[in-house]
């Protein structure tokens, strides 16, 4: 599928509120598997930067699909003449953080002082 054709298909899915269909498509699942395999030894890139290893279970679009549907199946993108990675492996928590999703609040442990 060409980038242009892919972009039009995904834009239509976005407009119709059916983006989930992209994430379960054969094309995305195949590419996701390829990225996770390619970076298996590195694990989550954000955790690696922090100095520890966590298995990557998600593939993050640096250029968000809703903003750049034409890059949804592209491993890289070009900005100001330089090539960058578009798909990066992350663990669940780092992927949630990248999207600024709320994470469960940590509750204080129940101690005798609270009784």
N, CA, C and O atoms as a GROMACS GRO file, in nm:
protein
  460
    1UNK      N    1   0.085  -0.117   0.000
    1UNK     CA    2   0.000   0.000   0.000
    1UNK      C    3   0.090   0.124   0.000
    1UNK      O    4   0.182   0.135   0.081
    2UNK      N    5   0.064   0.216  -0.090
    2UNK     CA    6   0.146   0.338  -0.097
    2UNK      C    7   0.113   0.429   0.021
    2UNK      O    8   0.007   0.417   0.083
    3UNK      N    9   0.205   0.520   0.052
    3UNK     CA   10   0.183   0.614   0.163
    3UNK      C   11   0.058   0.697   0.139
    3UNK      O   12  -0.020   0.722   0.231
    4UNK      N   13   0.039   0.740   0.015
    4UNK     CA   14  -0.076   0.823  -0.017
    4UNK      C   15  -0.207   0.746   0.002
    4UNK      O   16  -0.302   0.797   0.062
    5UNK      N   17  -0.211   0.624  -0.049
    5UNK     CA   18  -0.332   0.541  -0.036
    5UNK      C   19  -0.358   0.508   0.111
    5UNK      O   20  -0.472   0.512   0.158
    6UNK      N   21  -0.251   0.476   0.183
    6UNK     CA   22  -0.261   0.446   0.326
    6UNK      C   23  -0.315   0.567   0.402
    6UNK      O   24  -0.403   0.555   0.486
    7UNK      N   25  -0.261   0.684   0.370
    7UNK     CA   26  -0.304   0.806   0.436
    7UNK      C   27  -0.451   0.835   0.415
    7UNK      O   28  -0.520   0.875   0.509
    8UNK      N   29  -0.500   0.815   0.293
    8UNK     CA   30  -0.641   0.838   0.263
    8UNK      C   31  -0.730   0.740   0.338
    8UNK      O   32  -0.834   0.777   0.392
    9UNK      N   33  -0.687   0.614   0.342
    9UNK     CA   34  -0.764   0.510   0.414
    9UNK      C   35  -0.772   0.544   0.562
    9UNK      O   36  -0.880   0.538   0.622
   10UNK      N   37  -0.660   0.578   0.621
   10UNK     CA   38  -0.658   0.608   0.765
   10UNK      C   39  -0.732   0.738   0.795
   10UNK      O   40  -0.801   0.747   0.897
   11UNK      N   41  -0.720   0.838   0.709
   11UNK     CA   42  -0.795   0.963   0.728
   11UNK      C   43  -0.945   0.934   0.730
   11UNK      O   44  -1.018   0.992   0.810
   12UNK      N   45  -0.989   0.846   0.642
   12UNK     CA   46  -1.132   0.808   0.638
   12UNK      C   47  -1.170   0.738   0.768
   12UNK      O   48  -1.276   0.766   0.825
   13UNK      N   49  -1.085   0.648   0.816
   13UNK     CA   50  -1.113   0.578   0.943
   13UNK      C   51  -1.122   0.678   1.058
   13UNK      O   52  -1.209   0.667   1.144
   14UNK      N   53  -1.032   0.775   1.060
   14UNK     CA   54  -1.032   0.879   1.164
   14UNK      C   55  -1.162   0.959   1.158
   14UNK      O   56  -1.229   0.979   1.260
   15UNK      N   57  -1.197   1.004   1.038
   15UNK     CA   58  -1.317   1.085   1.020
   15UNK      C   59  -1.444   1.010   1.061
   15UNK      O   60  -1.540   1.070   1.110
   16UNK      N   61  -1.443   0.879   1.042
   16UNK     CA   62  -1.559   0.797   1.075
   16UNK      C   63  -1.552   0.739   1.217
   16UNK      O   64  -1.640   0.663   1.257
   17UNK      N   65  -1.448   0.774   1.291
   17UNK     CA   66  -1.434   0.725   1.428
   17UNK      C   67  -1.405   0.576   1.436
   17UNK      O   68  -1.444   0.509   1.531
   18UNK      N   69  -1.335   0.524   1.334
   18UNK     CA   70  -1.306   0.380   1.328
   18UNK      C   71  -1.156   0.350   1.321
   18UNK      O   72  -1.115   0.253   1.258
   19UNK      N   73  -1.075   0.434   1.385
   19UNK     CA   74  -0.929   0.417   1.377
   19UNK      C   75  -0.883   0.281   1.429
   19UNK      O   76  -0.779   0.230   1.387
   20UNK      N   77  -0.959   0.223   1.519
   20UNK     CA   78  -0.924   0.091   1.573
   20UNK      C   79  -0.901  -0.011   1.461
   20UNK      O   80  -0.819  -0.102   1.474
   21UNK      N   81  -0.973   0.005   1.350
   21UNK     CA   82  -0.957  -0.088   1.238
   21UNK      C   83  -0.815  -0.087   1.184
   21UNK      O   84  -0.766  -0.189   1.136
   22UNK      N   85  -0.749   0.028   1.190
   22UNK     CA   86  -0.609   0.034   1.147
   22UNK      C   87  -0.522  -0.052   1.239
   22UNK      O   88  -0.438  -0.129   1.192
   23UNK      N   89  -0.543  -0.039   1.370
   23UNK     CA   90  -0.458  -0.108   1.467
   23UNK      C   91  -0.479  -0.260   1.470
   23UNK      O   92  -0.398  -0.332   1.528
   24UNK      N   93  -0.585  -0.309   1.409
   24UNK     CA   94  -0.605  -0.454   1.398
   24UNK      C   95  -0.583  -0.503   1.256
   24UNK      O   96  -0.604  -0.621   1.226
   25UNK      N   97  -0.540  -0.413   1.168
   25UNK     CA   98  -0.517  -0.450   1.028
   25UNK      C   99  -0.393  -0.539   1.016
   25UNK      O  100  -0.302  -0.534   1.098
   26UNK      N  101  -0.393  -0.619   0.911
   26UNK     CA  102  -0.280  -0.709   0.884
   26UNK      C  103  -0.152  -0.629   0.864
   26UNK      O  104  -0.045  -0.670   0.911
   27UNK      N  105  -0.161  -0.516   0.795
   27UNK     CA  106  -0.043  -0.433   0.766
   27UNK      C  107   0.021  -0.382   0.896
   27UNK      O  108   0.143  -0.390   0.913
   28UNK      N  109  -0.061  -0.328   0.987
   28UNK     CA  110  -0.007  -0.274   1.111
   28UNK      C  111   0.048  -0.385   1.200
   28UNK      O  112   0.157  -0.371   1.255
   29UNK      N  113  -0.025  -0.495   1.214
   29UNK     CA  114   0.022  -0.604   1.300
   29UNK      C  115   0.155  -0.659   1.252
   29UNK      O  116   0.241  -0.693   1.332
   30UNK      N  117   0.172  -0.669   1.120
   30UNK     CA  118   0.298  -0.719   1.064
   30UNK      C  119   0.413  -0.622   1.092
   30UNK      O  120   0.521  -0.664   1.133
   31UNK      N  121   0.388  -0.493   1.071
   31UNK     CA  122   0.493  -0.392   1.096
   31UNK      C  123   0.526  -0.382   1.244
   31UNK      O  124   0.642  -0.369   1.281
   32UNK      N  125   0.425  -0.387   1.329
   32UNK     CA  126   0.444  -0.382   1.474
   32UNK      C  127   0.534  -0.497   1.521
   32UNK      O  128   0.626  -0.478   1.600
   33UNK      N  129   0.504  -0.616   1.470
   33UNK     CA  130   0.583  -0.734   1.505
   33UNK      C  131   0.729  -0.717   1.460
   33UNK      O  132   0.822  -0.754   1.531
   34UNK      N  133   0.747  -0.661   1.341
   34UNK     CA  134   0.882  -0.638   1.287
   34UNK      C  135   0.960  -0.542   1.377
   34UNK      O  136   1.077  -0.568   1.408
   35UNK      N  137   0.898  -0.433   1.420
   35UNK     CA  138   0.964  -0.334   1.505
   35UNK      C  139   1.000  -0.395   1.641
   35UNK      O  140   1.112  -0.376   1.689
   36UNK      N  141   0.908  -0.466   1.702
   36UNK     CA  142   0.935  -0.528   1.833
   36UNK      C  143   1.049  -0.629   1.823
   36UNK      O  144   1.132  -0.639   1.913
   37UNK      N  145   1.053  -0.704   1.712
   37UNK     CA  146   1.160  -0.801   1.693
   37UNK      C  147   1.294  -0.730   1.669
   37UNK      O  148   1.397  -0.770   1.723
   38UNK      N  149   1.291  -0.625   1.589
   38UNK     CA  150   1.413  -0.550   1.556
   38UNK      C  151   1.479  -0.492   1.681
   38UNK      O  152   1.602  -0.489   1.690
   39UNK      N  153   1.400  -0.446   1.775
   39UNK     CA  154   1.453  -0.381   1.895
   39UNK      C  155   1.442  -0.468   2.020
   39UNK      O  156   1.453  -0.418   2.132
   40UNK      N  157   1.422  -0.598   2.001
   40UNK     CA  158   1.400  -0.688   2.114
   40UNK      C  159   1.510  -0.677   2.220
   40UNK      O  160   1.480  -0.669   2.339
   41UNK      N  161   1.635  -0.677   2.177
   41UNK     CA  162   1.745  -0.674   2.274
   41UNK      C  163   1.754  -0.540   2.347
   41UNK      O  164   1.805  -0.533   2.459
   42UNK      N  165   1.705  -0.432   2.283
   42UNK     CA  166   1.709  -0.300   2.346
   42UNK      C  167   1.594  -0.278   2.443
   42UNK      O  168   1.608  -0.205   2.541
   43UNK      N  169   1.479  -0.340   2.417
   43UNK     CA  170   1.361  -0.321   2.501
   43UNK      C  171   1.303  -0.183   2.481
   43UNK      O  172   1.317  -0.123   2.375
   44UNK      N  173   1.238  -0.133   2.584
   44UNK     CA  174   1.173  -0.002   2.581
   44UNK      C  175   1.279   0.108   2.570
   44UNK      O  176   1.371   0.115   2.652
   45UNK      N  177   1.267   0.193   2.470
   45UNK     CA  178   1.367   0.299   2.450
   45UNK      C  179   1.367   0.402   2.562
   45UNK      O  180   1.474   0.450   2.600
   46UNK      N  181   1.250   0.437   2.615
   46UNK     CA  182   1.246   0.534   2.724
   46UNK      C  183   1.309   0.478   2.851
   46UNK      O  184   1.381   0.550   2.921
   47UNK      N  185   1.283   0.351   2.881
   47UNK     CA  186   1.345   0.288   2.998
   47UNK      C  187   1.497   0.279   2.979
   47UNK      O  188   1.574   0.299   3.073
   48UNK      N  189   1.538   0.247   2.857
   48UNK     CA  190   1.682   0.237   2.828
   48UNK      C  191   1.752   0.369   2.855
   48UNK      O  192   1.863   0.371   2.909
   49UNK      N  193   1.688   0.480   2.817
   49UNK     CA  194   1.745   0.613   2.842
   49UNK      C  195   1.760   0.637   2.992
   49UNK      O  196   1.853   0.705   3.036
   50UNK      N  197   1.667   0.582   3.071
   50UNK     CA  198   1.671   0.599   3.217
   50UNK      C  199   1.770   0.503   3.283
   50UNK      O  200   1.795   0.512   3.403
   51UNK      N  201   1.825   0.411   3.203
   51UNK     CA  202   1.929   0.324   3.255
   51UNK      C  203   1.885   0.185   3.298
   51UNK      O  204   1.959   0.116   3.367
   52UNK      N  205   1.766   0.143   3.258
   52UNK     CA  206   1.726   0.006   3.290
   52UNK      C  207   1.651  -0.058   3.175
   52UNK      O  208   1.609   0.010   3.081
   53UNK      N  209   1.635  -0.189   3.184
   53UNK     CA  210   1.572  -0.266   3.076
   53UNK      C  211   1.430  -0.303   3.114
   53UNK      O  212   1.404  -0.354   3.222
   54UNK      N  213   1.338  -0.276   3.022
   54UNK     CA  214   1.200  -0.322   3.032
   54UNK      C  215   1.160  -0.374   2.895
   54UNK      O  216   1.190  -0.310   2.794
   55UNK      N  217   1.095  -0.487   2.891
   55UNK     CA  218   1.052  -0.544   2.763
   55UNK      C  219   0.954  -0.448   2.695
   55UNK      O  220   0.860  -0.399   2.757
   56UNK      N  221   0.977  -0.423   2.567
   56UNK     CA  222   0.887  -0.339   2.488
   56UNK      C  223   0.767  -0.422   2.444
   56UNK      O  224   0.784  -0.532   2.390
   57UNK      N  225   0.648  -0.371   2.467
   57UNK     CA  226   0.525  -0.440   2.428
   57UNK      C  227   0.438  -0.355   2.336
   57UNK      O  228   0.339  -0.404   2.282
   58UNK      N  229   0.475  -0.228   2.318
   58UNK     CA  230   0.399  -0.136   2.236
   58UNK      C  231   0.491  -0.070   2.133
   58UNK      O  232   0.612  -0.059   2.155
   59UNK      N  233   0.434  -0.029   2.022
   59UNK     CA  234   0.509   0.047   1.922
   59UNK      C  235   0.442   0.183   1.911
   59UNK      O  236   0.324   0.194   1.879
   60UNK      N  237   0.520   0.286   1.939
   60UNK     CA  238   0.470   0.424   1.943
   60UNK      C  239   0.500   0.497   1.813
   60UNK      O  240   0.611   0.490   1.760
   61UNK      N  241   0.399   0.567   1.762
   61UNK     CA  242   0.417   0.655   1.646
   61UNK      C  243   0.466   0.790   1.697
   61UNK      O  244   0.393   0.860   1.767
   62UNK      N  245   0.587   0.827   1.663
   62UNK     CA  246   0.640   0.958   1.701
   62UNK      C  247   0.554   1.065   1.634
   62UNK      O  248   0.513   1.162   1.697
   63UNK      N  249   0.527   1.046   1.506
   63UNK     CA  250   0.434   1.133   1.433
   63UNK      C  251   0.296   1.068   1.445
   63UNK      O  252   0.265   0.972   1.375
   64UNK      N  253   0.214   1.122   1.535
   64UNK     CA  254   0.085   1.060   1.568
   64UNK      C  255   0.002   1.031   1.444
   64UNK      O  256  -0.004   1.112   1.350
   65UNK      N  257  -0.062   0.917   1.444
   65UNK     CA  258  -0.143   0.872   1.332
   65UNK      C  259  -0.252   0.974   1.298
   65UNK      O  260  -0.278   1.001   1.181
   66UNK      N  261  -0.317   1.029   1.400
   66UNK     CA  262  -0.425   1.125   1.373
   66UNK      C  263  -0.374   1.253   1.307
   66UNK      O  264  -0.448   1.317   1.232
   67UNK      N  265  -0.250   1.291   1.334
   67UNK     CA  266  -0.193   1.411   1.273
   67UNK      C  267  -0.126   1.384   1.139
   67UNK      O  268  -0.124   1.470   1.051
   68UNK      N  269  -0.071   1.263   1.124
   68UNK     CA  270   0.003   1.228   1.003
   68UNK      C  271  -0.034   1.087   0.957
   68UNK      O  272   0.048   0.996   0.965
   69UNK      N  273  -0.157   1.068   0.908
   69UNK     CA  274  -0.200   0.934   0.868
   69UNK      C  275  -0.114   0.875   0.756
   69UNK      O  276  -0.104   0.753   0.744
   70UNK      N  277  -0.054   0.960   0.675
   70UNK     CA  278   0.029   0.912   0.565
   70UNK      C  279   0.156   0.843   0.616
   70UNK      O  280   0.221   0.770   0.541
   71UNK      N  281   0.194   0.866   0.742
   71UNK     CA  282   0.314   0.804   0.799
   71UNK      C  283   0.283   0.684   0.889
   71UNK      O  284   0.373   0.631   0.954
   72UNK      N  285   0.159   0.643   0.894
   72UNK     CA  286   0.117   0.538   0.987
   72UNK      C  287   0.193   0.407   0.968
   72UNK      O  288   0.217   0.335   1.065
   73UNK      N  289   0.231   0.376   0.846
   73UNK     CA  290   0.304   0.251   0.819
   73UNK      C  291   0.448   0.278   0.778
   73UNK      O  292   0.512   0.196   0.713
   74UNK      N  293   0.499   0.393   0.817
   74UNK     CA  294   0.636   0.431   0.783
   74UNK      C  295   0.727   0.421   0.906
   74UNK      O  296   0.696   0.478   1.011
   75UNK      N  297   0.836   0.350   0.893
   75UNK     CA  298   0.930   0.334   1.004
   75UNK      C  299   1.005   0.464   1.033
   75UNK      O  300   1.049   0.487   1.146
   76UNK      N  301   1.020   0.547   0.932
   76UNK     CA  302   1.094   0.672   0.948
   76UNK      C  303   1.016   0.787   0.884
   76UNK      O  304   0.920   0.767   0.810
   77UNK      N  305   1.061   0.908   0.915
   77UNK     CA  306   1.007   1.027   0.850
   77UNK      C  307   1.121   1.125   0.832
   77UNK      O  308   1.224   1.115   0.899
   78UNK      N  309   1.102   1.218   0.743
   78UNK     CA  310   1.206   1.317   0.716
   78UNK      C  311   1.156   1.454   0.759
   78UNK      O  312   1.046   1.496   0.724
   79UNK      N  313   1.240   1.522   0.837
   79UNK     CA  314   1.209   1.657   0.884
   79UNK      C  315   1.331   1.744   0.862
   79UNK      O  316   1.440   1.713   0.910
   80UNK      N  317   1.313   1.851   0.790
   80UNK     CA  318   1.420   1.945   0.756
   80UNK      C  319   1.543   1.873   0.700
   80UNK      O  320   1.657   1.902   0.737
   81UNK      N  321   1.515   1.778   0.611
   81UNK     CA  322   1.622   1.707   0.542
   81UNK      C  323   1.690   1.596   0.620
   81UNK      O  324   1.782   1.533   0.569
   82UNK      N  325   1.646   1.572   0.743
   82UNK     CA  326   1.707   1.468   0.825
   82UNK      C  327   1.605   1.357   0.853
   82UNK      O  328   1.488   1.384   0.877
   83UNK      N  329   1.652   1.233   0.851
   83UNK     CA  330   1.564   1.118   0.873
   83UNK      C  331   1.559   1.082   1.022
   83UNK      O  332   1.662   1.076   1.089
   84UNK      N  333   1.438   1.057   1.070
   84UNK     CA  334   1.414   1.020   1.210
   84UNK      C  335   1.330   0.893   1.218
   84UNK      O  336   1.257   0.860   1.125
   85UNK      N  337   1.342   0.822   1.330
   85UNK     CA  338   1.259   0.704   1.355
   85UNK      C  339   1.116   0.750   1.385
   85UNK      O  340   1.095   0.840   1.466
   86UNK      N  341   1.020   0.688   1.319
   86UNK     CA  342   0.879   0.718   1.344
   86UNK      C  343   0.816   0.616   1.439
   86UNK      O  344   0.726   0.650   1.515
   87UNK      N  345   0.864   0.493   1.434
   87UNK     CA  346   0.808   0.386   1.516
   87UNK      C  347   0.912   0.342   1.618
   87UNK      O  348   1.019   0.294   1.582
   88UNK      N  349   0.878   0.357   1.746
   88UNK     CA  350   0.974   0.320   1.850
   88UNK      C  351   0.909   0.225   1.950
   88UNK      O  352   0.791   0.238   1.982
   89UNK      N  353   0.988   0.129   2.000
   89UNK     CA  354   0.935   0.033   2.096
   89UNK      C  355   0.932   0.090   2.237
   89UNK      O  356   1.030   0.148   2.283
   90UNK      N  357   0.819   0.072   2.304
   90UNK     CA  358   0.803   0.119   2.442
   90UNK      C  359   0.732   0.013   2.525
   90UNK      O  360   0.661  -0.072   2.472
   91UNK      N  361   0.752   0.020   2.656
   91UNK     CA  362   0.673  -0.064   2.747
   91UNK      C  363   0.537   0.005   2.766
   91UNK      O  364   0.518   0.119   2.723
   92UNK      N  365   0.445  -0.064   2.828
   92UNK     CA  366   0.310  -0.010   2.847
   92UNK      C  367   0.312   0.124   2.921
   92UNK      O  368   0.250   0.220   2.877
   93UNK      N  369   0.384   0.130   3.033
   93UNK     CA  370   0.384   0.252   3.114
   93UNK      C  371   0.444   0.371   3.040
   93UNK      O  372   0.392   0.482   3.048
   94UNK      N  373   0.553   0.348   2.970
   94UNK     CA  374   0.614   0.458   2.895
   94UNK      C  375   0.526   0.502   2.779
   94UNK      O  376   0.521   0.621   2.746
   95UNK      N  377   0.455   0.408   2.717
   95UNK     CA  378   0.364   0.445   2.609
   95UNK      C  379   0.249   0.529   2.664
   95UNK      O  380   0.210   0.628   2.602
   96UNK      N  381   0.196   0.490   2.777
   96UNK     CA  382   0.090   0.569   2.840
   96UNK      C  383   0.141   0.709   2.874
   96UNK      O  384   0.070   0.807   2.854
   97UNK      N  385   0.262   0.717   2.925
   97UNK     CA  386   0.320   0.846   2.961
   97UNK      C  387   0.340   0.934   2.836
   97UNK      O  388   0.315   1.055   2.841
   98UNK      N  389   0.384   0.875   2.727
   98UNK     CA  390   0.404   0.951   2.603
   98UNK      C  391   0.273   1.014   2.555
   98UNK      O  392   0.272   1.124   2.499
   99UNK      N  393   0.164   0.943   2.579
   99UNK     CA  394   0.033   0.993   2.537
   99UNK      C  395  -0.035   1.071   2.649
   99UNK      O  396  -0.150   1.114   2.634
  100UNK      N  397   0.034   1.088   2.760
  100UNK     CA  398  -0.017   1.163   2.874
  100UNK      C  399  -0.150   1.107   2.925
  100UNK      O  400  -0.238   1.181   2.968
  101UNK      N  401  -0.162   0.974   2.919
  101UNK     CA  402  -0.281   0.911   2.973
  101UNK      C  403  -0.268   0.902   3.124
  101UNK      O  404  -0.159   0.883   3.177
  102UNK      N  405  -0.379   0.916   3.190
  102UNK     CA  406  -0.376   0.908   3.336
  102UNK      C  407  -0.338   0.768   3.380
  102UNK      O  408  -0.390   0.668   3.329
  103UNK      N  409  -0.250   0.762   3.472
  103UNK     CA  410  -0.214   0.634   3.530
  103UNK      C  411  -0.282   0.625   3.665
  103UNK      O  412  -0.315   0.726   3.726
  104UNK      N  413  -0.302   0.503   3.711
  104UNK     CA  414  -0.366   0.483   3.839
  104UNK      C  415  -0.291   0.558   3.948
  104UNK      O  416  -0.168   0.552   3.957
  105UNK      N  417  -0.367   0.627   4.030
  105UNK     CA  418  -0.304   0.698   4.141
  105UNK      C  419  -0.260   0.596   4.245
  105UNK      O  420  -0.329   0.500   4.275
  106UNK      N  421  -0.142   0.621   4.298
  106UNK     CA  422  -0.092   0.533   4.402
  106UNK      C  423  -0.152   0.577   4.534
  106UNK      O  424  -0.141   0.693   4.575
  107UNK      N  425  -0.216   0.483   4.601
  107UNK     CA  426  -0.277   0.514   4.730
  107UNK      C  427  -0.175   0.494   4.841
  107UNK      O  428  -0.086   0.410   4.832
  108UNK      N  429  -0.190   0.575   4.943
  108UNK     CA  430  -0.102   0.558   5.059
  108UNK      C  431  -0.138   0.426   5.125
  108UNK      O  432  -0.256   0.389   5.130
  109UNK      N  433  -0.039   0.354   5.175
  109UNK     CA  434  -0.070   0.230   5.241
  109UNK      C  435  -0.148   0.255   5.370
  109UNK      O  436  -0.127   0.354   5.439
  110UNK      N  437  -0.238   0.164   5.398
  110UNK     CA  438  -0.318   0.174   5.520
  110UNK      C  439  -0.227   0.141   5.638
  110UNK      O  440  -0.171   0.032   5.647
  111UNK      N  441  -0.214   0.236   5.727
  111UNK     CA  442  -0.128   0.217   5.844
  111UNK      C  443  -0.208   0.241   5.969
  111UNK      O  444  -0.314   0.303   5.963
  112UNK      N  445  -0.160   0.195   6.084
  112UNK     CA  446  -0.233   0.217   6.210
  112UNK      C  447  -0.260   0.365   6.236
  112UNK      O  448  -0.360   0.400   6.299
  113UNK      N  449  -0.171   0.454   6.186
  113UNK     CA  450  -0.190   0.597   6.210
  113UNK      C  451  -0.316   0.650   6.143
  113UNK      O  452  -0.374   0.749   6.188
  114UNK      N  453  -0.358   0.585   6.037
  114UNK     CA  454  -0.476   0.632   5.964
  114UNK      C  455  -0.604   0.587   6.030
  114UNK      O  456  -0.711   0.636   5.994
  115UNK      N  457  -0.598   0.495   6.125
  115UNK     CA  458  -0.719   0.448   6.194
  115UNK      C  459  -0.754   0.549   6.294
  115UNK      O  460  -0.852   0.533   6.366
   0.00000   0.00000   0.00000
